[in-house]
Amino acid sequence: MYVREYLDFIADVHGMKDRKAAVQKAIEQVGLTPESNKKIGQLSKGYKQRVGLAAALIHDPEVLILDEPTTGLDPNQIIEIREVMRQLGKNKTVLFSSHILQEVEAILQQSNHHQ
């Protein structure tokens, strides 16, 4: 299944009226634009994580709950996902879990540094 096709399906499940706009906004929010026309199975672990994040954001929830959002990502992808979480945290409540204390500290320090 293609990224846009999957996100359109998720938007439909949520009863979104302007699904095309909702899909585009979610893709842009998570930095998925360069890979948005590919099949999900062709994507790296990092971009697959972003697809899941886009699906969770498609209906613009007030609270976002993420479980181990950086697990299995390479160092560059971890930095990018942290930045996405920080940006989302400006307008939403973002709860995340991690068993890696350094990860929690890094996200908290990054968020406090940019305030």
PyMOL commands that place a pseudoatom at each C-alpha (Angstrom):
pseudoatom trace, name=CA, resn=MET, resi=1, chain=A, elem=C, hetatm=0, pos=[0.000, 0.000, 0.000]
pseudoatom trace, name=CA, resn=TYR, resi=2, chain=A, elem=C, hetatm=0, pos=[1.253, 3.486, -0.820]
pseudoatom trace, name=CA, resn=VAL, resi=3, chain=A, elem=C, hetatm=0, pos=[1.827, 6.118, 1.898]
pseudoatom trace, name=CA, resn=ARG, resi=4, chain=A, elem=C, hetatm=0, pos=[-0.832, 8.529, 0.625]
pseudoatom trace, name=CA, resn=GLU, resi=5, chain=A, elem=C, hetatm=0, pos=[-3.301, 5.692, 0.011]
pseudoatom trace, name=CA, resn=TYR, resi=6, chain=A, elem=C, hetatm=0, pos=[-2.854, 4.446, 3.599]
pseudoatom trace, name=CA, resn=LEU, resi=7, chain=A, elem=C, hetatm=0, pos=[-3.195, 7.915, 5.115]
pseudoatom trace, name=CA, resn=ASP, resi=8, chain=A, elem=C, hetatm=0, pos=[-6.286, 8.583, 2.982]
pseudoatom trace, name=CA, resn=PHE, resi=9, chain=A, elem=C, hetatm=0, pos=[-7.784, 5.364, 4.365]
pseudoatom trace, name=CA, resn=ILE, resi=10, chain=A, elem=C, hetatm=0, pos=[-7.011, 6.478, 7.941]
pseudoatom trace, name=CA, resn=ALA, resi=11, chain=A, elem=C, hetatm=0, pos=[-8.577, 9.892, 7.249]
pseudoatom trace, name=CA, resn=ASP, resi=12, chain=A, elem=C, hetatm=0, pos=[-11.671, 8.117, 5.900]
pseudoatom trace, name=CA, resn=VAL, resi=13, chain=A, elem=C, hetatm=0, pos=[-11.875, 5.962, 9.038]
pseudoatom trace, name=CA, resn=HIS, resi=14, chain=A, elem=C, hetatm=0, pos=[-11.875, 9.157, 11.112]
pseudoatom trace, name=CA, resn=GLY, resi=15, chain=A, elem=C, hetatm=0, pos=[-14.605, 10.659, 8.923]
pseudoatom trace, name=CA, resn=MET, resi=16, chain=A, elem=C, hetatm=0, pos=[-12.469, 13.567, 7.753]
pseudoatom trace, name=CA, resn=LYS, resi=17, chain=A, elem=C, hetatm=0, pos=[-14.277, 15.825, 5.294]
pseudoatom trace, name=CA, resn=ASP, resi=18, chain=A, elem=C, hetatm=0, pos=[-11.252, 17.162, 3.388]
pseudoatom trace, name=CA, resn=ARG, resi=19, chain=A, elem=C, hetatm=0, pos=[-9.132, 14.029, 3.395]
pseudoatom trace, name=CA, resn=LYS, resi=20, chain=A, elem=C, hetatm=0, pos=[-6.660, 15.241, 0.777]
pseudoatom trace, name=CA, resn=ALA, resi=21, chain=A, elem=C, hetatm=0, pos=[-5.789, 18.333, 2.820]
pseudoatom trace, name=CA, resn=ALA, resi=22, chain=A, elem=C, hetatm=0, pos=[-5.585, 16.303, 6.055]
pseudoatom trace, name=CA, resn=VAL, resi=23, chain=A, elem=C, hetatm=0, pos=[-3.215, 13.808, 4.413]
pseudoatom trace, name=CA, resn=GLN, resi=24, chain=A, elem=C, hetatm=0, pos=[-1.004, 16.573, 3.022]
pseudoatom trace, name=CA, resn=LYS, resi=25, chain=A, elem=C, hetatm=0, pos=[-0.841, 18.375, 6.373]
pseudoatom trace, name=CA, resn=ALA, resi=26, chain=A, elem=C, hetatm=0, pos=[0.111, 15.175, 8.234]
pseudoatom trace, name=CA, resn=ILE, resi=27, chain=A, elem=C, hetatm=0, pos=[2.784, 14.355, 5.651]
pseudoatom trace, name=CA, resn=GLU, resi=28, chain=A, elem=C, hetatm=0, pos=[4.314, 17.801, 5.995]
pseudoatom trace, name=CA, resn=GLN, resi=29, chain=A, elem=C, hetatm=0, pos=[4.129, 17.785, 9.810]
pseudoatom trace, name=CA, resn=VAL, resi=30, chain=A, elem=C, hetatm=0, pos=[6.243, 14.652, 10.130]
pseudoatom trace, name=CA, resn=GLY, resi=31, chain=A, elem=C, hetatm=0, pos=[8.700, 15.352, 7.286]
pseudoatom trace, name=CA, resn=LEU, resi=32, chain=A, elem=C, hetatm=0, pos=[7.427, 12.565, 5.065]
pseudoatom trace, name=CA, resn=THR, resi=33, chain=A, elem=C, hetatm=0, pos=[7.158, 14.585, 1.831]
pseudoatom trace, name=CA, resn=PRO, resi=34, chain=A, elem=C, hetatm=0, pos=[10.166, 13.046, 0.016]
pseudoatom trace, name=CA, resn=GLU, resi=35, chain=A, elem=C, hetatm=0, pos=[8.827, 9.517, 0.552]
pseudoatom trace, name=CA, resn=SER, resi=36, chain=A, elem=C, hetatm=0, pos=[5.092, 10.224, 0.312]
pseudoatom trace, name=CA, resn=ASN, resi=37, chain=A, elem=C, hetatm=0, pos=[4.582, 8.578, -3.092]
pseudoatom trace, name=CA, resn=LYS, resi=38, chain=A, elem=C, hetatm=0, pos=[6.310, 5.303, -2.232]
pseudoatom trace, name=CA, resn=LYS, resi=39, chain=A, elem=C, hetatm=0, pos=[4.968, 2.005, -0.973]
pseudoatom trace, name=CA, resn=ILE, resi=40, chain=A, elem=C, hetatm=0, pos=[5.205, 1.709, 2.804]
pseudoatom trace, name=CA, resn=GLY, resi=41, chain=A, elem=C, hetatm=0, pos=[7.107, -1.583, 2.469]
pseudoatom trace, name=CA, resn=GLN, resi=42, chain=A, elem=C, hetatm=0, pos=[9.896, 0.217, 0.575]
pseudoatom trace, name=CA, resn=LEU, resi=43, chain=A, elem=C, hetatm=0, pos=[10.529, 2.741, 3.354]
pseudoatom trace, name=CA, resn=SER, resi=44, chain=A, elem=C, hetatm=0, pos=[13.277, 2.715, 5.964]
pseudoatom trace, name=CA, resn=LYS, resi=45, chain=A, elem=C, hetatm=0, pos=[12.402, 2.077, 9.610]
pseudoatom trace, name=CA, resn=GLY, resi=46, chain=A, elem=C, hetatm=0, pos=[12.553, 5.825, 10.268]
pseudoatom trace, name=CA, resn=TYR, resi=47, chain=A, elem=C, hetatm=0, pos=[10.106, 6.678, 7.515]
pseudoatom trace, name=CA, resn=LYS, resi=48, chain=A, elem=C, hetatm=0, pos=[7.794, 3.864, 8.576]
pseudoatom trace, name=CA, resn=GLN, resi=49, chain=A, elem=C, hetatm=0, pos=[7.782, 5.460, 12.045]
pseudoatom trace, name=CA, resn=ARG, resi=50, chain=A, elem=C, hetatm=0, pos=[6.815, 8.749, 10.403]
pseudoatom trace, name=CA, resn=VAL, resi=51, chain=A, elem=C, hetatm=0, pos=[3.935, 7.071, 8.550]
pseudoatom trace, name=CA, resn=GLY, resi=52, chain=A, elem=C, hetatm=0, pos=[2.616, 5.823, 11.895]
pseudoatom trace, name=CA, resn=LEU, resi=53, chain=A, elem=C, hetatm=0, pos=[3.008, 9.283, 13.386]
pseudoatom trace, name=CA, resn=ALA, resi=54, chain=A, elem=C, hetatm=0, pos=[1.215, 10.859, 10.415]
pseudoatom trace, name=CA, resn=ALA, resi=55, chain=A, elem=C, hetatm=0, pos=[-1.634, 8.360, 10.850]
pseudoatom trace, name=CA, resn=ALA, resi=56, chain=A, elem=C, hetatm=0, pos=[-1.908, 9.318, 14.516]
pseudoatom trace, name=CA, resn=LEU, resi=57, chain=A, elem=C, hetatm=0, pos=[-1.984, 13.036, 13.620]
pseudoatom trace, name=CA, resn=ILE, resi=58, chain=A, elem=C, hetatm=0, pos=[-4.391, 12.847, 10.684]
pseudoatom trace, name=CA, resn=HIS, resi=59, chain=A, elem=C, hetatm=0, pos=[-7.468, 13.775, 12.744]
pseudoatom trace, name=CA, resn=ASP, resi=60, chain=A, elem=C, hetatm=0, pos=[-5.613, 16.538, 14.658]
pseudoatom trace, name=CA, resn=PRO, resi=61, chain=A, elem=C, hetatm=0, pos=[-5.856, 15.100, 18.185]
pseudoatom trace, name=CA, resn=GLU, resi=62, chain=A, elem=C, hetatm=0, pos=[-5.236, 17.321, 21.218]
pseudoatom trace, name=CA, resn=VAL, resi=63, chain=A, elem=C, hetatm=0, pos=[-3.171, 14.596, 22.915]
pseudoatom trace, name=CA, resn=LEU, resi=64, chain=A, elem=C, hetatm=0, pos=[-0.600, 12.387, 21.233]
pseudoatom trace, name=CA, resn=ILE, resi=65, chain=A, elem=C, hetatm=0, pos=[0.693, 9.277, 23.016]
pseudoatom trace, name=CA, resn=LEU, resi=66, chain=A, elem=C, hetatm=0, pos=[3.898, 7.772, 21.632]
pseudoatom trace, name=CA, resn=ASP, resi=67, chain=A, elem=C, hetatm=0, pos=[5.437, 4.508, 22.795]
pseudoatom trace, name=CA, resn=GLU, resi=68, chain=A, elem=C, hetatm=0, pos=[9.203, 4.290, 22.196]
pseudoatom trace, name=CA, resn=PRO, resi=69, chain=A, elem=C, hetatm=0, pos=[9.068, 6.671, 19.201]
pseudoatom trace, name=CA, resn=THR, resi=70, chain=A, elem=C, hetatm=0, pos=[12.807, 6.475, 18.445]
pseudoatom trace, name=CA, resn=THR, resi=71, chain=A, elem=C, hetatm=0, pos=[13.406, 2.743, 18.893]
pseudoatom trace, name=CA, resn=GLY, resi=72, chain=A, elem=C, hetatm=0, pos=[15.373, 1.208, 16.028]
pseudoatom trace, name=CA, resn=LEU, resi=73, chain=A, elem=C, hetatm=0, pos=[16.195, 4.513, 14.363]
pseudoatom trace, name=CA, resn=ASP, resi=74, chain=A, elem=C, hetatm=0, pos=[19.638, 5.649, 13.277]
pseudoatom trace, name=CA, resn=PRO, resi=75, chain=A, elem=C, hetatm=0, pos=[21.159, 8.710, 15.030]
pseudoatom trace, name=CA, resn=ASN, resi=76, chain=A, elem=C, hetatm=0, pos=[20.057, 11.176, 12.321]
pseudoatom trace, name=CA, resn=GLN, resi=77, chain=A, elem=C, hetatm=0, pos=[16.491, 9.856, 12.365]
pseudoatom trace, name=CA, resn=ILE, resi=78, chain=A, elem=C, hetatm=0, pos=[16.413, 10.091, 16.167]
pseudoatom trace, name=CA, resn=ILE, resi=79, chain=A, elem=C, hetatm=0, pos=[17.334, 13.772, 15.976]
pseudoatom trace, name=CA, resn=GLU, resi=80, chain=A, elem=C, hetatm=0, pos=[14.669, 14.380, 13.315]
pseudoatom trace, name=CA, resn=ILE, resi=81, chain=A, elem=C, hetatm=0, pos=[11.929, 12.565, 15.280]
pseudoatom trace, name=CA, resn=ARG, resi=82, chain=A, elem=C, hetatm=0, pos=[12.872, 14.493, 18.437]
pseudoatom trace, name=CA, resn=GLU, resi=83, chain=A, elem=C, hetatm=0, pos=[12.452, 17.728, 16.478]
pseudoatom trace, name=CA, resn=VAL, resi=84, chain=A, elem=C, hetatm=0, pos=[9.055, 16.592, 15.147]
pseudoatom trace, name=CA, resn=MET, resi=85, chain=A, elem=C, hetatm=0, pos=[7.978, 15.809, 18.730]
pseudoatom trace, name=CA, resn=ARG, resi=86, chain=A, elem=C, hetatm=0, pos=[9.234, 19.198, 19.916]
pseudoatom trace, name=CA, resn=GLN, resi=87, chain=A, elem=C, hetatm=0, pos=[7.306, 20.997, 17.164]
pseudoatom trace, name=CA, resn=LEU, resi=88, chain=A, elem=C, hetatm=0, pos=[4.145, 19.017, 17.927]
pseudoatom trace, name=CA, resn=GLY, resi=89, chain=A, elem=C, hetatm=0, pos=[4.557, 19.800, 21.623]
pseudoatom trace, name=CA, resn=LYS, resi=90, chain=A, elem=C, hetatm=0, pos=[4.107, 23.512, 20.889]
pseudoatom trace, name=CA, resn=ASN, resi=91, chain=A, elem=C, hetatm=0, pos=[0.416, 22.977, 20.064]
pseudoatom trace, name=CA, resn=LYS, resi=92, chain=A, elem=C, hetatm=0, pos=[-0.444, 19.574, 21.518]
pseudoatom trace, name=CA, resn=THR, resi=93, chain=A, elem=C, hetatm=0, pos=[0.109, 17.526, 24.623]
pseudoatom trace, name=CA, resn=VAL, resi=94, chain=A, elem=C, hetatm=0, pos=[2.697, 14.892, 23.715]
pseudoatom trace, name=CA, resn=LEU, resi=95, chain=A, elem=C, hetatm=0, pos=[3.170, 11.962, 26.076]
pseudoatom trace, name=CA, resn=PHE, resi=96, chain=A, elem=C, hetatm=0, pos=[5.919, 9.519, 25.272]
pseudoatom trace, name=CA, resn=SER, resi=97, chain=A, elem=C, hetatm=0, pos=[7.446, 6.498, 26.898]
pseudoatom trace, name=CA, resn=SER, resi=98, chain=A, elem=C, hetatm=0, pos=[11.017, 5.310, 26.731]
pseudoatom trace, name=CA, resn=HIS, resi=99, chain=A, elem=C, hetatm=0, pos=[13.085, 2.940, 28.795]
pseudoatom trace, name=CA, resn=ILE, resi=100, chain=A, elem=C, hetatm=0, pos=[16.195, 4.899, 27.800]
pseudoatom trace, name=CA, resn=LEU, resi=101, chain=A, elem=C, hetatm=0, pos=[16.709, 7.674, 30.341]
pseudoatom trace, name=CA, resn=GLN, resi=102, chain=A, elem=C, hetatm=0, pos=[19.142, 9.484, 28.029]
pseudoatom trace, name=CA, resn=GLU, resi=103, chain=A, elem=C, hetatm=0, pos=[16.410, 9.720, 25.391]
pseudoatom trace, name=CA, resn=VAL, resi=104, chain=A, elem=C, hetatm=0, pos=[13.968, 11.288, 27.852]
pseudoatom trace, name=CA, resn=GLU, resi=105, chain=A, elem=C, hetatm=0, pos=[16.611, 13.729, 29.053]
pseudoatom trace, name=CA, resn=ALA, resi=106, chain=A, elem=C, hetatm=0, pos=[17.564, 14.664, 25.476]
pseudoatom trace, name=CA, resn=ILE, resi=107, chain=A, elem=C, hetatm=0, pos=[13.972, 15.442, 24.528]
pseudoatom trace, name=CA, resn=LEU, resi=108, chain=A, elem=C, hetatm=0, pos=[13.365, 17.423, 27.717]
pseudoatom trace, name=CA, resn=GLN, resi=109, chain=A, elem=C, hetatm=0, pos=[16.613, 19.396, 27.328]
pseudoatom trace, name=CA, resn=GLN, resi=110, chain=A, elem=C, hetatm=0, pos=[15.866, 20.107, 23.683]
pseudoatom trace, name=CA, resn=SER, resi=111, chain=A, elem=C, hetatm=0, pos=[12.356, 21.302, 24.572]
pseudoatom trace, name=CA, resn=ASN, resi=112, chain=A, elem=C, hetatm=0, pos=[13.538, 23.509, 27.432]
pseudoatom trace, name=CA, resn=HIS, resi=113, chain=A, elem=C, hetatm=0, pos=[16.368, 24.937, 25.335]
pseudoatom trace, name=CA, resn=HIS, resi=114, chain=A, elem=C, hetatm=0, pos=[13.950, 26.120, 22.615]
pseudoatom trace, name=CA, resn=GLN, resi=115, chain=A, elem=C, hetatm=0, pos=[11.404, 27.741, 24.918]
for i in range(1, 115): cmd.bond("trace and resi %d" % i, "trace and resi %d" % (i + 1))
show_as sticks, trace
zoom trace
